Amino acid sequence: MSLHPCRIKPVPLTTSQVAQAAFPKGNLYLTMRDEIGTLYSDWDFDTLFAKDGQPAVYPWRLALICVMQFIEGLSDRQAFPLRFAAVSTGNMLYR
């Protein structure tokens, strides 16, 4: 597995507006992004990967998903089906 670090793109304005409309009283994950900003980046993990080979799933996303899984108190078995729900609703789990 290799890693080709990329900058995390900002949240599109339309996505931000839809999220605010869906959660007018706020949401823990929206607050995390607004108050803390980016928790992890590709460069936090670049020493763990080779420079050549098949590209890996972006490790910052996996780390963030693990944090969210812990916050929600979900086991791996409980969290596994949620990855399909996020993909089918258009959420960007993968670049």
C-alpha positions in Angstrom: 0.0 0.0 0.0 1.2 3.5 -0.8 0.0 6.9 0.2 0.0 9.9 -2.0 -0.8 12.8 0.4 -3.5 15.2 -0.6 -4.9 18.4 0.9 -8.3 17.9 2.4 -10.8 20.0 0.4 -13.0 22.5 2.3 -16.7 21.6 2.8 -18.7 22.9 -0.2 -21.0 25.8 0.6 -24.1 23.9 -0.5 -23.2 21.0 1.8 -22.6 23.3 4.7 -26.0 25.0 4.1 -27.8 21.7 3.9 -26.2 20.4 7.1 -27.1 23.6 8.9 -30.7 23.3 7.7 -30.9 19.6 8.7 -29.5 20.4 12.2 -30.6 23.9 13.1 -29.7 23.3 16.8 -26.3 21.9 15.9 -24.7 18.5 15.8 -21.6 17.1 17.5 -19.8 16.3 14.3 -20.6 19.7 12.7 -19.4 21.4 15.9 -16.2 19.3 15.8 -15.5 20.5 12.2 -16.4 24.1 12.9 -14.6 24.5 16.3 -11.6 22.2 15.9 -11.2 22.0 12.1 -9.4 19.2 10.5 -8.4 16.5 13.0 -6.2 14.4 10.9 -4.4 14.8 7.5 -2.6 12.5 5.1 0.7 13.9 6.3 0.0 12.6 9.8 0.4 9.1 8.4 2.8 9.5 5.5 5.7 7.8 7.3 3.6 4.6 7.7 3.3 4.0 4.0 5.5 3.2 1.1 5.9 5.7 -1.7 5.0 3.2 -4.4 2.4 0.5 -4.8 -1.4 0.4 -4.8 -2.9 3.5 -3.2 -4.4 3.1 0.2 -7.7 4.3 1.5 -7.0 7.7 2.9 -5.9 7.0 6.5 -7.2 10.3 7.9 -10.7 9.2 7.0 -10.3 5.8 8.7 -8.9 7.5 11.8 -11.9 9.9 11.9 -14.3 7.1 11.4 -12.8 5.3 14.4 -13.2 8.4 16.5 -16.8 8.7 15.5 -17.4 5.0 16.1 -16.0 5.4 19.6 -18.1 8.5 20.3 -21.3 6.6 19.2 -20.3 3.5 21.3 -20.5 1.2 18.3 -18.8 -2.1 18.0 -17.1 -3.0 14.7 -20.0 -5.2 13.9 -22.5 -2.5 14.5 -20.5 0.1 12.6 -19.8 -2.0 9.5 -23.3 -1.6 7.8 -23.1 2.2 8.3 -20.3 2.5 5.7 -22.9 1.3 3.1 -25.5 3.8 4.3 -23.0 6.7 4.0 -22.0 5.7 0.4 -25.6 5.2 -0.7 -26.7 8.6 0.6 -23.9 10.4 -1.3 -21.6 11.1 1.7 -18.0 11.2 0.7 -16.2 8.3 2.5 -13.8 7.9 -0.4 -12.2 10.5 -2.6 
